[in-house]
Amino acid sequence: MTHHDKSHLWARTKRFLADPGLEPHHLAWSFALGLSIAWNPLLGTHTGLVLIACALTRKLHRPLTFLGAFTNNPWTMVPIATASTFFGNLLLGRGLHLDLSGVDWKSIGWQSFTSREGFQAAAAMLKPILAPYLLGGFVLSALAIPVGYFLMLRLAHRLRSPKPAPTPLPGD
């Protein structure tokens, strides 16, 4: 992506968020809901949850909801899961120590989800981190709503505010 492409994309994004037909609180709610879905620890449900939310909620800006949800993507999935697990561990009073010595990550694959034996083996191996991961993920998912809402609301208002005219230089 060239510098021109990036600046063009930012200009289009600014025009979109400054569109007077879109209420800032609808934009903020749409992004906040998507960001909350991004932190949902139930992997594989994100797109379905966005589709359900968009079908059930009026005045939800669908592209912005998808954008929020897709902050969880192949590049961010591991950091989000790690943050969720450590946060859940803290909430459970276990501190920052996680014992991952019994987890053989290479043995977890599609077969872990296609047979009862594979699923049971993966569940037993992941048991020490499953509760902190789920707890942390659901709590961070709930916390993402106000964070996403206020960040997007602030951005939408900032992009809509009129820019002050340049101050004339002396002698002009």
Residue, then its C-alpha position, 0 to 999 in steps of 0.5 A: m500500500t503506497h502513501h497515497d493509498k493510505s492517505h486516501l483511505w484515511a480521507r475516506t474514513k474521515r468523510f464516512l465518520a463525519d457523514p451527517g446522516l450517521e448519528p455519532h452515538h450509532l457509530a459508537w454503539s456499532f463499533a463498541l458492539g463489534l469490539s465486544i464481539a472481538w473479545n468474546p472467547l468463543l472462537g469461531t462465533h465472531t462473524g455469526l454474532v455480528l450477523i445476528a446483532c446486525a439482523l436484530t438491531r436497528k440503526l446499527h452500522r454494519p461495516l463499523t460493527f464488522l470492523g470492531a469485531f475483526t480487530n480479532n483476526p489472525w494477527t491479533m488472536v494470540p495476543i487477545a487470547t493471552a491477555s484474556t487468559f492472564f486477566g482471568n488468572l488475575l481475577l481468579g486470584r492466581g496471579l500471572h503464573l500459568d502452567l503451560s507445561g502440559v500443553d502440546w500445542k502441535s497436537i491440537g488440530w482439526q482432529s481435536f474437534t471432529s472426534r469425541e476422543g480428540f475433543q476430550a484429549a484437547a479439553a484435558m490438556l487445556k483444562p488448566i487454562l480454560a477457566p481463566y481464558l473464558l472468564g478473562g475473555f467474557v469480562l474483557s468482552a463486557l469492558a470493551i463495550p464502554v471503551g469502544y463506545f467512548l473511543m469511537l464517539r470521541l473520534a466521530h465528534r472530533l472528525r465532525s467538529p469544524k476546523p478553525a480557520p488559519t490565523p492570518l500572519p501579520g502584514d496579510 
